[in-house]
Amino acid sequence: MTVALITGASSGIGFETAKMLAKKDYRVYAVSRNIKNMQALLAYNVNIIQLDITDYNAIHEVVNHILIREGHIDILINNAGYGSYGAVEDVSIEEAKRQFEVNLFGLSELTRAVIPSMREQKAGKIINISSIGGRIPNYFGTWYHASKYALEGYSESLRLELSDFGIDVIIIEPGGIKTEWGTIAAQNLKSVAKGGHYEEKALKMAQSMIKQQSLNILSHPSVVAKVIIKSIEKRHVQAKYVTGFIAKPLIILHAILPTKLFNWTLKKQISK
């Protein structure tokens, strides 16, 4: 039986992916800091485990636990992550480091723990959930976008390292997805900007993010989950998959428009 390990499975993309894989008879191990929010996955025979992706000792304990039980891990879906929004002047360096710790370094430690078993069986797929934020910038998203740009470069180089061992490294780049991510990022943005030089624009940006959530125009997390499963089950996979609300148009615009013009379109959203 194919064994899949997925992080950040307490809600959104991770939850939907774990559920879909289980329905297709994969042996699924879902991990998250919040084990309470994963309880519903038990109905689909998903194995749930509490894990903080920044706890390196716990990472190796979880991986060893799965390997002892199953003997192998075939699919790793690195989905855990969060968005820390705020002007560089307003965000502490401690918060910036945590953004990278969760979105890149913890992800890498889990990947390092899984690679040896995949290398031994000369097969495996590592799927890193990035974002269109790894391809384009956004107002007040400096540290989040920096972490996703870094994840893109990390994944591209890792693909080269592992290609001789039959291990695929795949990047998924979601656009606007209806999850708690946007609301949490908006609230954090308002909090860090309070009383500062960027407060007025930050509030407008936060309101724009919250409005997107309320308009029901964003893609459902299941849209991304279906793309993830497609990347798992296709024999010949792409290196990157772009999906979700206005993801492809934004990437195309960023590629063809002069930088000043593209940045002007971004600034318009908080100048209304």
N, C-alpha and C positions, 0 to 999 in steps of 0.2 A: 504493500500500500504506500502511496506517495505521502510523505510527511512534509507539512508546511508549518513554518513558524512565522507569526506575524506580530509586530509590535504596535502599540498605540491602538489596541483593539476595543477600547471601552466605549467608543462612539464613532460616528462618521464613517470615513473610508475604511478604517481598520475593522470596525464592527461588521459592516456590510460585506467586506471581502471574506472575513472569517466565516460568516454565515453561508455565503455562496459556495465557498470551497467545501464546507462540510456537507452541503446538500449534494455536491458532486462526488461524495464519498472519499474526499481527501481526509487524512488524519491531521487534524488541525490543532495546533498549540497557539493559543492567543494570550498575549501578555500585555499588561498595562500597570501603571501605578495604582489605578483605581479598580480593584477586583470586584467591588460591589456593582459597578456599572456593566460588568461583563456577565453577570449571572444569567441573563436571558439567553446567552450563547449555549448554556448547558442543555437547553432543549434541542439543540442541533448536534449534540454529542461532541461539542468543542471542548478541548481541555483548556481550562483557564488557569493562569499562573500570575501572581502578583510580581511585578518587576519594575524597578526604577532604572531606566536606561543609563543613568549616570553612576550606578553602583556596579563597578567592574567585577567585584567578587561575586555578586549575585548573578551577573550575566553568565559567568562561567559555570556556576552551580546549576542554573537553568538549562544551559546547553548540555552539560554532562548528564543531567537528569533525563532529558529527552533521548540522548544517544544511548543511555543504558536501557531505557524502555523500548526504543524503536530500532536502535542499531544504525540509524542514518537520519539525516535531515536533507531533503531534496530541494525544498524551496524556502528561501528567506525573504520575507517582505519587510523591509525597513520603513515603517510608516510613522513611527512616533516622532513628534516634533511640535513646535509651537511658534507663534509669531510675536516677537517683541518689537512693538512699534514705538517710535519717539525720536525726536531730534537727537543728534549725536551729543549736543551740549547737555541734554536732559537725561540721557540714559547713562547709568553708572557703568563703569568698566566691569564690575562684578556681574551685572545683568547681561552685558555683551558677551562675557565669557560663558555664562550659563547658556546663552542662545547657541553658541558653538558646541558646548558640552552636550546638549540634548540633540541638536540637529546634525552634528557631524561626528564628534569624538565618541560619544556613546554608541552611535550607529556603527562606527568603525570597530569598536571593541567587540561588539556582538558579531560583526562580520568576520573578524579575526578568529573568533571562537568557533565559527561554523565552517570556515574554509577547509581545515584539515580533513574533515570527514567527507566533504564534497570532492576534494582532490583525490582521496583514496579510491572513491567510487568512480572517478573520472566523469562526473556529471553533477549538475546542479544549476539552479538559477537564483541569482541575487537581484532582487527588485527594489530599487531605491525610489521612494516617493519624494520627488523634488517638487517643483512648482514652476509656473511660468515666471515666478519671481527669481528663478535661477537664470533667466534669459533677459529679463527687462527690469528696469528700476521702478521705484515708486516713492512718492513723498513720505517721509518719516519712516521708511522701512529699511533704513541703511543696514542695521545689523541682521535683520531677518534675511534680506536679499543677499547680503554678503555670505551668510551661512549657506544659502541655496546655490549661489554661484560657486562656492567652494565645493559643495556636494557634487555639482556637475563635473568639475575638474577631477575630483576624487574618483568618481564613477568611471569617467573616461579612461583614466590611467589604470584603474583596477581591472577594467575590461581587458586591457593589454596583458597585464600580469597573469590573468587567469585563463586566457584564451587557449593555452596549450594543454589545459587540464579538463577541457569539455565543460567549463563553467561559464554561463552567460551572465553578464551584468547589464541590467536593463534599467533605464530611467523613465519614470512616469512623471509627466509635467501637467498637473491639473491647473485649470483656470479657476473661475469663480464657482465654488462648491458650497452648497447650503449646509454648513456645519456650525458648531459652536465657535470655531476658530475665529471667524470674522468679528463676532460680538465681543469675545474675550480680548482680541487685539485692539478693538476700538476703545473698550473700557480702559485698558492699560495705557493707551495713547492719551486719553483724557487725563488720567491720573498723573502721569509723569510730566505732562505739559502745564499742569495747573500752576498759575502764578508766574510762569516763565515768559520768555521773549516770543515763543512760538505758539502760545496758548490759543490765540484767535484762529490761526490756520489749522492747528491740530484739532480743535473742536469741529471745524468744518469738515476736515478729513474723516474724523470719527463718525460724524453724522452721516456722511456719504457712505461709509462702510456699513453702518447700521441700517440705513435706508435700503441698500442692496439686499440685505437679509429679509427685510419686511416686504419687498416688492415681489417676492417669489419668482424671481427671474434666474436665480442661480441653479446650477445643475445639482441633482440629487447625488449623494455619495455613491449610490449604486451604479451610476454612469462610470465612475472611475473603477469601481470594483470589477465591472464587466471587462474593462480594458486590461486590468491586471490579470484576470483569468485568461483572456485572449493571449497575453504575452507569455503565460505559463504553458498553454496548450498548443501553441503554434510551433511546428518543428523549426521553421526558419523565422526567427524573431527579429524585429527592428531593434536598433540600439536605443531609440527614444520613442515614446508615445505621448502625443499631446492630446488632451481631452478636456472637456468642461466648458462652461460658459465663456464665450468670446476669447478662448485661449489662442486658437490658431490665428484669428485676425490680428490680435495684439502683437504676436510674435512676428507676423509678416510686416505689420506697420513699423515695428521697431527696426526691422531689417532694411526696409526701403526708404524710410523717411530720414531726412537729416536730423541729427541729434537735437538741435535746437527746436525744430518743429515738433518732434515727438515729445520732448519735455514740455513744450507749451501746451500740448493736449492734456498732459497729466496735470499741469498746474491749473487748467481750466476747471477741474472738478472741485477745487477748493477756493475758487475766486468768484463763484456765483453768489 
